[in-house]
Amino acid sequence: MHNSIESNEILERLPKHLQQYIKPQNYEDYTPINQAVWRYVMRKNVAYLSKVAHKSYLDGLEQTGISIDHIPNMYGMNRILKEIGWAAVAVDGFIPPAAFMEFQAFNVLVIASDIRQLENIEYTPAPDIIHEGAGHAPIIANPEYAEYLRRFGEIGCKAISSSHDYEVYEAIRKLSILKEAEGTPLKEIAAIEKLIGELQDKNVEPSEMALIRNLHWWTVEYGLIGTPENPKIYGAGLLSSIGESKSCMTENVKKIPYSIEAMHQEFDITKPQPQLYVTPDFAHLSLVLEEFANKMALRKGGLSGIKKLIDSKGLGTIEFSTGLQVSANFENVIEFEGKPIYIQTKGKTALASREKELIGHGTKSHPEGFGSPIGKLKGINLAIEDMSPRDLKAYKIYEGENIELEFEGGIIVNGEIITGTRNLQGKIVLISFRNCTVKYEDQVLFKPEWGRYDMAVGKEIVSAFAGPADHHSFDLVTHKTSSNSIKPDKTSKQKELEDLYEAVRNFREGKNTKFSIQAAFDILKKDHQNDWLLTTEIYELALAHDPELAKICKDHLEKLQQKKPKIAHLIEDGIAMAKDKLAPKI
């Protein structure tokens, strides 16, 4: 799929389970109205953000080659991003949070290639190319921030989700699509907003993914940098919102020093944020991220990590103290005195070490699940993994021996040892048995007739995280969305309006036009009385070429301001930009 856009070596590294989300940009699908929306937002943003954004933003606009006048083409973006060690891909709206973060871990910027409607020009809850291309792309030209983003993705994609997270994700994705689709009944939007509210009000323990998404929101999306008294903008959500980039600087929005406590602050994507967090510098972001990572099952493991994986009902991995990794859907854990003493997976399971599948221990070898004790042997202080070959022989943990191993906590393994598997450091990580029975009290956990029994070796679980250890172990190319972006059929009136926008655009660029700007305005005023954006573009051109037409356009715009007070400020800004010959040129 990714071969359909300009590639670079970064994209070539992407695994197939991420490639499945990539779609062609289809640049020809952008209408002249889309281009006008991009131009308006960019002109307004750059003029304003030059005063309030972090210096890296304007520097990055120049470095990444993002134009004010044209929606960026992936071909050009990848050619330029390559120079700063990044790449970009187009996707359809929201993708699962874990996938989004894993793209970041590969230094790949995910760009929703759709663009907001004119009606949502100030802000949209849906990811779009203004938000991603004009918000995220420029700021990653700052090396320290880019490394934070990559590291965030690396840690974030290991965060364990819950089934509740998936429900919320699907509802938010649907809402963003409905809000950007033309003609969606308000009743339908209200119903999905009500569902989101109910889901968010549920009294559920927030998952790791929910908490780290909060940190992502208050930094990458809505972050401020500097001091609470004198902040600058660096978050892409603010950089791409011509409404909130202004309102966030007022006293109405509370400014809080950024700390790990931000992980507990929920957000509502459909409304302006009542508070924002201010980091003193980009290095502080990384300190907070590492502080959060230290609380994750990724680094703590243990009983709580296993339970998080069981509750997630998703594919995850645990790592034993020997480095042996077990990837599967986890079904059960037996505990004793607050510690796990036996784990059980269900369905396809793969064993790995250092993120590489062990030969002979893929899902074909373990299609029905995997179970293993955890911990030390009862009455023996030396853990199996720490035993030398001489110790193993002394305790009869040796090939060909019939042995009964009783673990602390009461798990008993009885069978004939076939062989053992060691890691590169020489530690034994796996012991295989034949004619094996595994029991816990009066419960039989494994029977001889089930075949070979592979027992993991490890005195504790040191890590638990979402996803498989080795992505090649599982078929992860199964992405199906419950909802896709809606592309409405165009009416003849809509096509006529697009023709008018195109004619004006061509006139500005010195190309042949279907209509003169006078003819375009006459048709616009007659058939599309409520369209204000094209009138501002005609006004801008008329100021230089036809003063009489400019006066007529301005009169029309002032009447529209009175008729539509909700967009009066947008029209006012359009008039101001048309007059401003000193607007920044990138």
Sequence and secondary structure as in RCSB ss.txt:
>XXXX:A:sequence
MHNSIESNEILERLPKHLQQYIKPQNYEDYTPINQAVWRYVMRKNVAYLSKVAHKSYLDGLEQTGISIDHIPNMY
GMNRILKEIGWAAVAVDGFIPPAAFMEFQAFNVLVIASDIRQLENIEYTPAPDIIHEGAGHAPIIANPEYAEYLR
RFGEIGCKAISSSHDYEVYEAIRKLSILKEAEGTPLKEIAAIEKLIGELQDKNVEPSEMALIRNLHWWTVEYGLI
GTPENPKIYGAGLLSSIGESKSCMTENVKKIPYSIEAMHQEFDITKPQPQLYVTPDFAHLSLVLEEFANKMALRK
GGLSGIKKLIDSKGLGTIEFSTGLQVSANFENVIEFEGKPIYIQTKGKTALASREKELIGHGTKSHPEGFGSPIG
KLKGINLAIEDMSPRDLKAYKIYEGENIELEFEGGIIVNGEIITGTRNLQGKIVLISFRNCTVKYEDQVLFKPEW
GRYDMAVGKEIVSAFAGPADHHSFDLVTHKTSSNSIKPDKTSKQKELEDLYEAVRNFREGKNTKFSIQAAFDILK
KDHQNDWLLTTEIYELALAHDPELAKICKDHLEKLQQKKPKIAHLIEDGIAMAKDKLAPKI
>XXXX:A:secstr
 GGGS   HHHHT  HHHHTT     GGG  HHHHHHHHHHHHHHHHHHHHHB HHHHHHHHHHT  SSS   HH
HHHHHHGGGT EEEEESS   HHHHHHHHHTTEEEEE     GGGSS  SS  HIIIIIIIHHHTTSHHHHHHHH
HHHHHHTTS   HHHHHHHHHHHHHHHHHHSTT  HHHHHHHHHHHHHHHHS     HHHHHHHHHIIIIIT EE
E SSSEEE  HHHHT TTHHHHTTSTTSEEEE  GGGGG    TTS  SEEEEESSHHHHHHHHHHHHTTSHHHH
 HHHHHHHHHHHTSEEEEEETTSEEEEEEEEEEEEETTEEEEEEEEEEEEEEETTEE TT STTTSSS  EEE S
 BTT  S GGG  HHHHHHTT STT EEEEEBTTSEEEEEEEEEEEE TTS EEEEEEEEEEEEETTEEEE GGG
  EEEE  SSEEEEEES SSGGGS       S         HHHHHHHHHHHHHHHHHTT   SS HHHHHHHHH
HH TT  HHHHHHHHHHHHH HHHHHHHHHHHHHHHHH GGGHHHHHHHHHHHH TT    
